């Protein structure tokens, strides 16, 4: 059986008795890109540091390419793990040229092989004309490309990236994340990044793990995180949407303030069960002829669309993504109707 690029098995980590990683497990296939997604302080960078060998663990094990590198009583040094690292602040040597920054991890190779590899890396990241420049002469995006080239130059078995695009502006961040994914995919490099940015996660990763307070809520493809979240936290954290109170009336119907919704349930729920129903902005259709009206509380102009926050008759709120040709004012009531095919709902254990 082919070994995974990375296996994290029931890893726990604590600082001063406080648990920051809680029995965390996932596997990353060879040649795939994974992402740990979560808010600041959730533990995602800590687990990355454990994988890199910068931190010890209290329990569990970590395997890279099928070989154990960390458990509770032993830890292979970082330099012996065949890892590449790309940091948030690039971590380039300011007194070295781009070429010399990239060659830094190739000292064990003959000079001719070093030069050939550096030339390949510069071409790979689109910086063939910048080899003799210094980091301060480059833009932020170019510096991150140099950091990527330096990390890839020794041909690592696994690339780790810690918030690699957070210092860049939004448009450059999106472009570079797509470019980096293409480079890694073309090379067949396995990689794991951590980020708080969902757009980066969706653009980069084959598989994404959502982390809350050191616990892995779900390790899955982006489509399933969005359409089949396994917990209310994932439903609320990934994408945009709200949870409405509802009551299951049959195996494919749930009664809500939007009316009776019919469709495939994401998870089985007992008849009569009170539930929280996930409603995404795209589930609400603006329809002037609809008898159901909702009051506009807020509006967020997004160019082609406007994201409206709407108040229903029972004071619950929903979001609606509407063409910006329909430019309504706050306080105005508009007609809406639900269009929900796959119904994501969770049993509500509080009183309905």
Protein Blocks (a to p, Z undefined) as FASTA:
>chain_A
ZZdfbdcehiacdeehiafbghiacdddehiacdddddehilpmmmmmmmnopaccfbdc
ddeehiafbdfkbccdfklnopacddfklopafkbcfklmmmmmmmmpcfklmmmmmmmm
mmmnopammmmpcfklpcfklmmmmmmmmmmmnopabdcdehkllmpcfklmmmmmmmmm
mmmmmnopacddddfbfklmmmmpmbdcddeehiafbgcdfklmmmmccbfklmmmnocd
dddddddfbfkbccdfkbpcddddfbdcdehiacdddddfklpccdfkbmbdcddfbdcd
ehjaccdddddfkopacdddddfklccdehiacddddddfbdcddddfbdZZ
